[in-house]
Amino acid sequence: MPTLIRLAVDHVVSDITIFPAYFPFVVAAAAFPGWRSAVVATILSALVANFMFMGDGFTFSVSVPDIVSTLLFLLSAVAVIVGVERLKSAAHAAALHQGTSRLDGALSRPLARGIGILLAASLAHP
């Protein structure tokens, strides 16, 4: 999906804006299926973006600017994944602290883990 989005705007955007379309999908993968899926999504995104949108296109680019750009995307995505995991942990801890065992069981399901991010954000602000 992010590759299709990037292809749709390829004629309008510059070579610098390769990775922004991929970040929402990394966040969604981290929030719902979990960090392992997000890592896979991140690696696949970096490979596809490098192959399709960098260099001459449809070949892997090994130029220094493209490698640095790809590494920055990877590092940023890891920071996003870690942040989402911490929010989910905070939501889980808050649910346990408040004694809501029903919510605790719900957080083990993929959709509820994503919703746990919203819960953690709301609990962070008293």
N, C-alpha and C positions, 0 to 999 in steps of 0.2 A: 504494500500500500504506500509506504513513504517513497519508494522508488517511482511509482506511478505519479505521485504528487510532484516530485522533483522533475520528472520527464515533462509533465504538463506545463511547468513554468520555466523549462530550460532555456527557451528562446528569450525570456525576459530577464532572468537573474544572471549574475556574474559567476565566474568560477569560484569566487570566495564563499558563496552561499550554498555550499554543497550539503552540509550536514544538518541544518536546522529542521528539515522535514523529518529526520529520523528521531530526534529527541522525544517527541510525544509518544512514540511507539516504544522507546526504551522505558519511559516512565510507566506506561500501561503494562508492559511485560513485567516490570519489577513489582507493580502494585497488585496485579491479579495472579498470574501463574507463579511468580516468585523470582528470586534473584538469579537462579540458574537459567531460567528462560530469558531473563534480561541480559545476562552475559552472552548467551547465544545470539540474541537479537542484535546486541552491540557489535559482536565480531562479524556477523553476516552483513550488517549495515555498513561497517567500515570497508569490508571487501567489495561489496556491490558498488558503493559510492566511488571507491578508488578505481574500480574497473570501468564503470560507465561514465563517470563525470570528470575524471581527472586525466591530465595528459591529453593524448590524441583521442581518447574515448575508445571503449571496448578493448582495452589493453591495460594491464596493471602499470601504474605510474610509479616510478622509483625516484623521481626528482626530489630534491631536498625539500622544497616548499610543500609538495604533496604529502610526503612522508610526515613532515612536522604537523601539517593540518590533520592528517589521519590520527597521529598520536595524541594531539590535543582533543580530538573527538573522543578517542578511547578513554583518556583520563577524565574528561568531563562526564562521560557516561558512567564511569565507575563511581564518580562522586555522586551522581544522581541515584544510582542503584543503592549505594550505602545510605544516602539520605532517606530513601523510601523504606529501606529495611529498618532504620532507626525509628522512623515514624510508626511503622507497624509494631515494633517492639514496645514503643511507648504506649500505643493503644492497648496492646495486650496487657502490659503492666498496670495501666489505669483501670482496665476492666477487672483484673484480679484484685486490685486495691479496693475497688468499690464493691467487691463481692458479687459481681454479676456473672455467675457461672454460666448462665445461658449465653451471654455474649462471648465468654471465653470459648465455648464450644463452637460458636459461629465463626470465630476468627480462624478456625482450622480449614474453612472452605475458601476456595480461591476468590469468589466474588466478595465475600465478607472481609477478606484480607485487604482488598482494595478499599472497601468502605472503612476499614480500620484506620486508614490514612486520614480520612475526614474526621473520624472520632478523635484521633490523636491531635489533630490541629485544633479542634474545638476545645479539648481538654487542656491544651497548652495555655490558653488564655482564660484566666479565672473570671 
